[in-house]
Structures are given as C-alpha cells and as structure tokens.
Amino acid sequence: MGHVSVRARFRGKDVVEFECILVDTGASFTVMPLEVAEKHFIETPLEVDIRLGDGRLVKAKVFVAECEIEDRRGPVRILAFKDAIPVIGVDTLETLGLKVDPVTGRIEKTEHYMLYV
C-alpha cells in the first residue's frame, strides 16, 4: 500500500500543525517527540511502557490534545518520548471516525465514529 500521510492540526496549550504526518495502522496510539508534546500538548500524570516496531521497550509520557484531520475533531491521547518519530495511530483514527482504504492508500471517513465535534 505504501505510506499514507495526512495534514493534522493539534490543539493543546497552543496549536501545532503538521502538513504531512505519517499514519501508521500498525500503531495503536499517536506518538510524538517529547519536546513537541511538552511544548504544545496537555500533560497527564501518566507514564506507560510501549514496545516499538523494532522491539525496543520505552517509557512514554501521556499527553492529551484535540486533533483535527479531514474536518473531524476530537480529543486524543498522545504518547511522547525522546526522539520519537511523529505518527498518527489507530486510536486517533477511530476517535475521529477515519480509516485507511488499503486499496487507494487514502484516508476515508467512516459512517460510524466514536466522537465527532
């Protein structure tokens, strides 16, 4: 299918936009570099261990923000750790009622969604 990228806007402490951020359907959660998350998103007291695609286990801080993709907005969880590569995970897609069409490799709106503001 190749790589799927989208334009995304996050609102937390302020607004940060990504013109082209990778969508990873193999990633459960949206991931950001710690420096970006601390500057722009709302930090929670939570910290989790996550296993990366290369097998490494890392500790990640949990942040929240509003995410907007394809004119759909909603609150999302963001895991952040040092030197992370920004990706949109399935949790964010499902929250916004979006999916990746495996044939076209494009983001599509779904009929049913968890939250749409």
Summary of the structure (lengths in Angstrom):
residues: 117
radius of gyration: 13.5
end to end distance: 30.2
largest distance: 40.0
contacts: 349
relative contact order: 0.25
helix: 11%
strand: 55%
